[in-house]
Amino acid sequence: MKKYKVGMVGVGRGTSYGRVFTGHPDTEVVALCDMNEDALNAKVERIKALGAKVKGYLMDVTDSASVEDTVAQAVKDFGKIDISV
């Protein structure tokens, strides 16, 4: 299995949340995206507790500008995105 360094995951309502570690357990850095700030912060803390480097981003997938801005910021923060779920 390919080792991904940076994974970007949309975690609204938990739809992709578990895939970060079950589908690609070697991902070293996780960029989590959600439009609900409280839920996002809780998920960020849960992943941090597992020892992963993680950063949360508020993003609305129904707004293309929000998606473009968030991806651009994640690339700026981490240098690249290897996989997006």
Residue pairs with C-beta under 8 A, 6 or more apart in sequence:
1 24
1 26
3 26
4 24
4 26
4 27
4 28
4 82
4 83
5 27
5 28
5 29
5 80
5 82
6 27
6 28
6 29
6 30
6 31
6 74
6 78
6 79
6 80
6 81
6 82
6 83
7 20
7 24
7 27
7 29
7 30
7 31
7 81
7 82
7 83
7 84
7 85
8 30
8 31
8 33
8 71
8 74
8 81
8 83
8 84
8 85
9 16
9 17
9 19
9 20
9 30
9 31
9 32
9 33
9 84
9 85
10 16
10 33
10 34
10 59
10 61
10 85
11 17
11 32
11 33
11 34
11 39
11 40
11 43
12 33
12 34
12 35
12 36
12 39
12 61
16 85
17 43
19 85
20 27
20 30
20 47
20 52
20 85
21 27
21 50
23 85
24 83
27 52
27 82
27 83
28 52
28 53
29 52
29 53
29 54
29 55
29 78
30 47
30 52
30 53
30 54
30 55
31 54
31 55
31 56
31 57
31 74
31 77
31 78
31 81
32 40
32 43
32 44
32 47
32 54
32 55
32 56
32 57
33 40
33 56
33 57
33 58
33 59
33 61
33 70
34 40
34 43
34 56
34 58
34 59
35 58
35 59
35 60
35 61
37 58
40 56
40 57
40 58
41 56
43 56
44 54
44 55
44 56
47 54
48 54
55 74
55 77
55 78
57 70
57 73
57 74
58 70
59 66
59 67
59 70
60 66
60 67
61 67
71 81
74 81
75 81
